[in-house]
């Protein structure tokens, strides 16, 4: 009887531990299904969209405890793409991203504040042109679960926010070219 109770207790403990550990996972961005997009007003006439085509990121996330979440992203500034060579070349020169001197910009989270069932505010530090400032992004958890094809834990988020590029010293063209940069991020990530 004692052996049976010990076995039952061990089984329950292992099952519980397995459940607890299954909630917390480290993920790597699936860059095929992730996008970093921005929008800037041009002379008041239109909003021009661009994206960064090369980036990498990791995140740690527990759907049951958002306070433990963290993420780090590195973006290749030379990968900026506004679908026009002349414009791309200008965005890469010292007027804007100065990609030869600053080949990467980074984001490192400091806190994820849950505001609703599937929403939150992501706080973090954004580094552009070697200057780091805090920003916030409105975050939506799209889904967390087992991916139907890979059968691995998978998570997806949408995030939006606005920054003023002049705060990082990128003042060229303001105000004709908007100071406000609207950020739109879509991330799918797979457990490592």
Secondary structure, 3 states (H helix, E strand, C coil): CHHHHHHHHHHHHHHHHHHHHHHEEEEEECHHHCEEEEEEEECCCEEEEEEECCEEEEEEEECCCHHHCEEEEEEEHHHEECCCHHHHHHHHCCCCCCCCCCCEEEEEEEEEEECCCCEEEEEEEEEECCEEEEEEEEEEEEEEEECCCCCCEEEEEEEEEEEEHHHHCCCCCCCCEEEEEEEEEEEEEEEC
